[in-house]
Amino acid sequence: MFNFMSPFSDQAIIFNFTSIQRKTIWQIEAQRFQILKSEMNASATVGVGTCLSTSRPLSIGLTPVPICLLRRRRRCLMIGAEAEVELAASEAQPASRRLILLRHAKSSWQHPSLRDHDRPLSKTGRIDAVTVSRKLERMGWIPQLILCSDALRTRETLNIMQEEARGFLEAEVHFISSYYSIAAMDGQTAEHLQRTICQYSRDELFTIMCMGHNRGWEEAASMFTGASVELKTCNAALLEAPGKSWEEAFAVAGYGGWKLQGIVTPSSNL
């Protein structure tokens, strides 16, 4: 007896090694080979097919493609398609514009002969400026552009924040003299801030900080958000609105459409 393993079958064939039996077996195997060959040619038209005699997937060549690889390939294609959908959705969403409205830190009244414009910070004001700058840095609200009143107390507040947080030092800074006077005019600060922000901003700048005075800063924060916002010395209102540009953000959000993300104070837990 001789144990023969067919290359086209998973079953062993046991037979007596005679010429007649050999001839019969090889005729059978030749027929099976012709069937297999025709099946492979048919599957080549679609790239990947299934052998009817073995129920195994076949590639264009003679080497079968394992089912696990086909499943893995299909899973990768599905993941890739989902990633493309998510990317397209993210690109369709306009970027958020973040606006920080910061009132200067507490000023000193030790020298009554000084003009109001020239009053420096008090000791408490200096400490508060350090605290708020660290909080903003920890929260990731680091401005890329700073528009600041040219009054001494606002400039000193900015200097301290730049010393404490490197991100503030890297920001582009412009001193706006009108920020000092506009804050005293009822209901005009919000429009003025919008105009100056659009003037100095660029589309690649996503976080801007405006530093100034009350009453105007409270009024502007309240008008932008539609909420009643109170800003004591060295308080920062964090506002956010979507927009591909600052002009679009102001146009879409308008008055009352900016989201108030929080108010940072020297004593807050933010």
PEWO-V282031 format. One record per backbone hydrogen bond with DSSP energy under -0.5 kcal/mol. NH is the residue of the N-H (numbers start at 1). CO is the residue of the C=O. If there is no record, write none. Layout:
# PEWO-V282031
{{NH CO} {NH CO}}
This chain:
# PEWO-V282031
{{2 15} {4 2} {4 13} {6 4} {6 11} {9 6} {13 4} {14 12} {15 2} {18 16} {22 18} {23 19} {24 20} {25 21} {26 22} {27 23} {28 24} {29 25} {30 26} {31 27} {32 28} {33 29} {34 30} {35 31} {36 32} {37 33} {38 34} {39 35} {40 36} {41 37} {42 38} {43 39} {44 40} {45 41} {45 42} {46 43} {47 43} {48 46} {49 58} {51 56} {55 51} {56 51} {58 49} {59 63} {64 62} {65 57} {66 64} {70 66} {71 67} {72 68} {73 69} {74 70} {75 71} {76 72} {77 73} {78 74} {79 75} {80 76} {81 77} {82 78} {83 79} {84 80} {85 81} {86 82} {87 83} {88 84} {89 85} {90 86} {91 87} {92 88} {93 89} {97 241} {98 96} {98 206} {99 239} {100 208} {101 99} {101 237} {102 100} {102 210} {103 101} {103 235} {104 212} {108 120} {112 110} {114 111} {118 115} {119 116} {122 106} {126 122} {127 123} {128 124} {129 125} {130 126} {131 127} {132 128} {133 129} {134 130} {135 131} {136 132} {137 133} {138 134} {139 135} {140 136} {140 137} {141 136} {142 140} {143 141} {144 207} {145 207} {146 172} {147 209} {148 146} {148 174} {149 211} {150 176} {152 117} {155 151} {156 152} {157 153} {158 154} {159 155} {160 156} {161 157} {162 158} {163 159} {164 160} {165 161} {168 165} {169 165} {170 166} {171 167} {171 168} {172 144} {174 146} {176 148} {176 174} {177 175} {179 176} {180 177} {181 177} {182 178} {183 179} {184 181} {185 182} {186 184} {188 185} {192 188} {193 189} {194 190} {195 191} {196 192} {197 193} {198 194} {199 195} {200 196} {201 197} {205 202} {206 204} {208 98} {209 145} {210 100} {211 147} {211 209} {212 102} {212 210} {216 183} {217 213} {218 215} {219 215} {220 216} {221 217} {222 218} {223 219} {224 220} {225 221} {226 222} {229 227} {232 230} {234 103} {234 104} {235 232} {236 264} {237 101} {238 262} {239 99} {239 237} {240 259} {241 97} {243 95} {249 245} {250 246} {251 247} {252 248} {253 249} {254 250} {256 223} {256 224} {257 254} {258 224} {259 240} {261 238} {261 259} {262 238} {264 236} {265 263} {268 265}}
